[in-house]
C-alpha cells in the first residue's frame, strides 16, 4: 500500500530527521517535501535524503502570492506520487501521527476503519512545559505535557488534519491544508474521526475542528508541538507561517497553545530510534543536522540583539502555563457566536 506524506519546510533541518524516521515507522512509504527560502541547510539535507531514496524534494522558493503552502498544494495535486498513493496526508513538521490501534501503524488504523474515505487526525497540543533553551534532542521525548482529551476552549486546540484516500482511489478531487476540497460529483465521502465515529453534518462542508467536548483520540491523534522551547519559538516567529506572509506568532498564539495539563507519552510506544540513528550515521546528513541546529542557536542570538525580540522573549519567560477552559466557561464565549456560524 502506497501512503504519501506531503509537507513544506523552511529552516527546519534540526527537526527533519526525527520527523522522517517517525513517519516511516508509522508506515508512510513516500514523502513529498517542498522547501522554500532556507538559510539553515534544510534544502541541502533534503537533496541528500533524495539521493538516499528517502523522499522526493521539490524547491518551492518564493515569492508566492498566497504563501508557499498553497503553491505546494497546487503542485502536489498532480504529482505522480500523489496520483499513485492509496492514502495521502498533508501535515507540518511539528505534527506527528500517533496511532493507538494495534501496533501503532497506519495499517492498523486502516484495518480498524476499512470503510473510511477520510479520517480526521485531531490535534493534541503539547505545551512548552517551562522549557527555555533549545536542545538537540527528539521533540517527542522532550515535550510530554499536553492538552486534556476534552476541553471547552480554545477550539483551535481541536483542529485536525485529514488522512484521505488518494485522488486516483477516492472521492476527493483536491488537497487542502486541513481537509480535502471538492468531493467528486455524485459521491458522498465516508468521514470518520479519530475515535472511529462516523461524521456528517458540518464535516460535509468546511469544518476544520473536531467536537472539543468529546475525546477524539481512541484510535489516532495528531501530536502537535507548536511551541517548543522559548528560544526556538522566537525563531519560529521570525520564520513566519507557511500559508501567509505575516507571522502571527505572538503572545496570543503562545497562550492558546501552551497547554500542559496531562502527561502523554503514548507516541514513544512506536520505536523509530534505529531509523533515526541510521539517518544521523550518514556522514553528510549527520553533519548537516549539527549545522542546522547550530544555525538556530546563532539565529536566536542575532534576534536577541533587537528590542522587539527581547521584549517577546521576556513576555514568554513571564507567562504562566495556560489553562484550558471548561465546557461551562467556554459556553460563556460561544453563546456570542452569531447564529449560523460554526
N, C-alpha and C positions, 0 to 999 in steps of 0.2 A: 504493500500500500504506500503510495506516494503522499507524503504530508509535507506541506510547504509553510515555512515561517517567513514573513516579509517584514523588514524593518528599515528605518533610515537612521543614520547616526552622524553626529558631529562631535568630535573631540571626546569620544567615549572609549578610547583604547585601554584605559585602566580597568574597564569592566567587561570588555568584549569576550575574553576567553572563558570566563566563568559562565556568561550567558549562553554562549555557543555549546559548551560542554553539557550544561544542564539540559538544554532543549534537545540535544542529540540523545541524551539518556532518556528523556521523556518519550522520544520516538519520532521526532521530526527528521525526515530523510533529506530534505533540501532546505537551503536558506538562500533567500534573495535579499541582498543587503545593498542599500543605497547610501553613499556617503556624500556629504556636502561641506565644502569650505573648511577642511580640517587643518588644524595647526599642530596637533599632538602626535601625528603619525598614524591615526586610525586608518586612513585610506591605504597607507603602505602595509599595515597589518592585514587588511582585507585582501590586498593583492597577493600577499604571501599565502593566506588561507585559501585563496582561489587556486594558486599553484599546487597546493596540497590536496585539492579536491574536496575541501570542506564546504564551500559555498560559491555562489556567483556574486560578483561585486560589480556594481554599476556606479560610476561617478555621476553625481547629480548636483554639481556646483551651481550656485546662483548667478545672477539674481532670478528670483521666482516671484511672479505676480501674486500668487496665493500661498507662498511658502513651499519649502522643499517637500513636505509630506504629501501635499496634494499633487505635486508634479510626480512624485514616486507612484502614487496610486494610479494615476493616468497611464503611466508607462507599464506598471506591473500587470494591469488588467489583461494585456495582450501578450505578455511574455510567455515563452514556451514552457517555463516551469509552472506558471500559474495554470495554463491550459492543460498540462499533464497531471496536475495534482488532484488526488481524490478529495483532499481536505486542505483548507487554506486558513491561516490565521495571520492577521496584521497586528503587530504588537510592538512595544517600545523596549529599549534595552534595560529599562528599570522595572520591567514586568516579567515575572517568572511563572510559568504554568505549574500549578501544584495540584496533581490528581490524587484523590483519596481512594478511588476504586482499585481493587485488585492489587497489582504490583506497582501501581502509581504511574503506569504508562498510558500513552494515547490509545493503544489497542484495548486496554481495559476499560477506558472511558467509553469508547465507541461500542464495545460489546454490551455495556450497561444501557446504552441508548441507541439501539440498532435502527430505529425509525427516524432518527433526527436528521434534519437538513441543516440545522443551526443550533449551536449550544452557546448560551451566554456564559462567559467566564467572568464572574463578578469580582471586582477588585476587593482585596483585603488590604487596607492601608497599613503599612508598617512605619511607625514613627521614628523619631530621631533618638529617643531614649537617652538624652543628655550627652550624646557623642559630639565632641568638639573637633578633634583633629582627624584628618584623613589618615587612614592606614591601608596598607596594601594587603588586605585580607578579603576573603569572599564576603560579598554583601549578604548572602543568605544566612551565613553563620554569625554575622556581626549584628544584624538588626532582627530581633526576635520578638519585640513588643509590638502589638498590633491593635487595631480597632476591634471592638466586640462584634460578635456574629450578627446581632441586630442592634440597631440604633435609630434614633429619631432624626438626628441632624449631625453633620451635613449630608444632604442627599448625594453630593459628589463622591462620598466615600463608597457608595454602592454603584458607581458606574461600571460598565463592563466592556470587554472586547468579545468578538464573536468568532468561534470556530465554525466555519461554514464549508459545505461541500463545494468543491472547485467548480468554476463556471461551466466546464465541459461536462460535469457529472451531476450538477444540482440545479435548483430553481432560481439561483440569483445571477443577475446579469453583470453587476458591478461590485467592486470592492468599496469599502468605506473605512473610516478611521475606527469607529466603534462597532459598526454593524454593516452588513452588505446593503447595497442600494439597488432597488429596482428588481422585483421579482418578475420572472418571465411571464408572458401573457398566459392566462388561464391556469396558473399554478398557485397553489396555496402552500407555502413552505411550512414545515413542521418544526416549530421552535420549542426547545426545552431549556430550562435553566440549570444551574449547576447542582441543584438538588434533585434533578430528574423530573421536575414538574412541567407539564405541557403549558405553553404560553399562548396567549391570544390577546385580544383587545388592543391595548396600547402598543404591544410589540409588533403588531401588523403595520403600524405606522413608523414613527421615527424615534421612539423612546430609546434612551441610551443608559438608563439606570434600572437596577433591579428593585424589587419591593424591599425597602430597607427595614420593614417590620418583621421580615421572615429571614430565617437562616438559609442562605442560598449556596452553601458550601459542602453539602453532604457528599457529592461526587467529585467536585472540582472547584478550585478557586484560583484567582489570578493574584499572586502575591505582588503587590505594588510598593516599590521603595522610592517614593517621590522626593525624599528629603536627603537621606544620608547624613553625613557629618555636617556640622555648621560650615566648616571650611569648604567642603565640596558643594554645599548649597550655593555659596557665593559664585562659584564657577558655573553652576547651572543657570543662575540668574544672569550672568554675563553672556552665556551662550544663547539664551532665548529659547522660545518654543519652536517645535518643528513645523507647526502649521500656521504661524503668524510671525510678523516681524517683532512686535513688542513682546518683551519677555513675560511680564505678568507675575514673575516670581518674587513677590514681595512678602511682607509680614502676614498679610491676609491669606495668601496661598499657604504659608507655613502653618498658621493657626488651624486652618481647616483640615490639615493632613497630619499633624503631629499627635496622633492617637496611639497611646501606649498602654492600653488598659488590660490587655490579656497577653499571656505568653503563648506563642505559636511557633513551634519548631518542626511542624509536620513536614515541611519541604525537605528537611535533612534526611528523611527516610528514603529518599531516592539518591543513590550513590553515583555521583558523577566525578569523583575525585580522580580516578585513573584517567579518564578522558581529559580532565583539566591538566593533570600532571604531564600528559603526553604533549599537549599543546605548549606548555611552558618549557618543556625539554627541547623543543625545536630551537636551535641557536638563534635563528633570525627572529622568530616570534617572541622568544623569551627576552631578548634584548629590547625589542620594540615595546613590549609591555612595560618593562622597567623605565624606559624613556618616556612613555605616556604618563606613568604615574609621577615621574619627576617633573614633567611639564605642568601637571596640575598643582604641585607644590609651588613651583615658580610663579604660575599664574595667580595663585592666591596671594602671594607676597606682593605681586605687582598691583593687584586690586586694592590691597590694604594701604597703598600709598595715597589713596584718594578718599576724601571725606565722606562722600555718599556711601561708599562700600564699607568704610569703618563704622558709619552710623548703622547700616543694616546689620553688620556683624555684632555690634553692641546690643541692638534690639533683640537679636536672636539669642544672645547669651542671657539676656534678662528675662526672656519669655519662659513661662512655665509650660509643662506639657498640657495639651488641650484635653478637654472633657467632652466626650460625645453626649449630646443631649438625649434625654429620654423621649419616648414616644409622646408623652403628655406635654413636655416642654416644646417639642417640635410642632405640635398642633397649634400652639400659640403663634407660630410663624406661618405655617401652611394655610391657616384659615384666612389669611390675607391674599392668597393667590387668586387672581381674577378667575371667575367661572369660565371653564372651557380650556384652561391651561393645565398641563400635566406637571 
